[in-house]
Amino acid sequence: MTAMLIVEDLLLCLTADDTGRLLVSGPEADVGLGGALLVELALRERVTVTPGRSGRLTVLDASPTGEPLLDDALATLTAKEGRRPQSAVTALGRGTREQVYARLVEAGILDADERRVLGLFPSRSWPTVQPAHEESVRARLAQALGTGTTDDPRLAALVSLLLAVGALHKVQPPDSIGLTRRELTARARGIAEGEWAGRAVRDAIAGANAAIMTVLGVAVASAGSGSGS
């Protein structure tokens, strides 16, 4: 099997093995997946984000990657060049979950289980069929978080994405590796801020993660104000 994209590993981690359902809300998953596409392209040095709160997107190389999902993402980012990454992660996340699930089904890792609740309402889940790859990812996550370090840029990026969407403790229960939730978060932040990639790449990934947290924060605030009206 070809190497998996970070967006695929993220969705696998966010999908419960037993139920085949998301561990987070759909909007949280979608913006996280959008961030994962931006992170993947940053690691491949196709895009970057200028550091700081007012960081802007810059496309470094818009030539085809040979990967349709990434090429579509790169086209989206090219259209948004010069804008803040918040709009990018939202745009990149639209429709991505369905595409990635389809890829994972085609690869034989997940199954698409469609049924109707009470015979009326359609319900879909994505139970694991072949767990080997996901088990490997989770084992490496546990090792990295247990030691607080990794030299694998893609694993470090995955840790930072799980932290950004608030799902780290759901994917890696802290007590399973002898940590408290606060300790788990601290180790994840240490990994995210570590020297596992060049400064430009780490700035881009930090910008993507900040964008995810900003988008989710705005969504939560909007939901709160709406419920109080």
Number of C-alpha atoms within 10 A of each C-alpha: 5 5 5 10 16 21 24 20 21 22 21 28 23 23 20 19 17 9 12 19 15 18 17 16 11 11 16 21 23 25 28 34 30 26 32 31 26 33 30 21 25 22 21 13 15 20 24 28 27 18 17 11 10 11 21 19 24 20 20 13 14 13 10 13 15 8 10 10 16 18 16 15 23 24 15 15 25 18 12 18 18 15 16 20 31 24 15 26 28 20 19 24 22 15 12 20 20 11 13 19 20 16 15 21 17 12 13 13 19 22 19 17 11 11 13 10 10 7 7 8 8 10 10 13 18 24 21 22 13 13 14 10 14 18 13 11 17 16 13 15 21 18 14 20 26 18 11 19 18 20 13 12 19 18 20 25 26 23 23 24 30 23 20 24 23 17 19 23 16 14 19 19 16 20 11 10 14 11 15 14 15 11 15 23 19 14 20 25 18 17 24 26 17 16 15 19 18 10 11 17 22 24 20 27 29 23 28 32 29 20 25 28 21 15 21 21 12 11 13 12 12 11 11 11 9 9 8 6 5
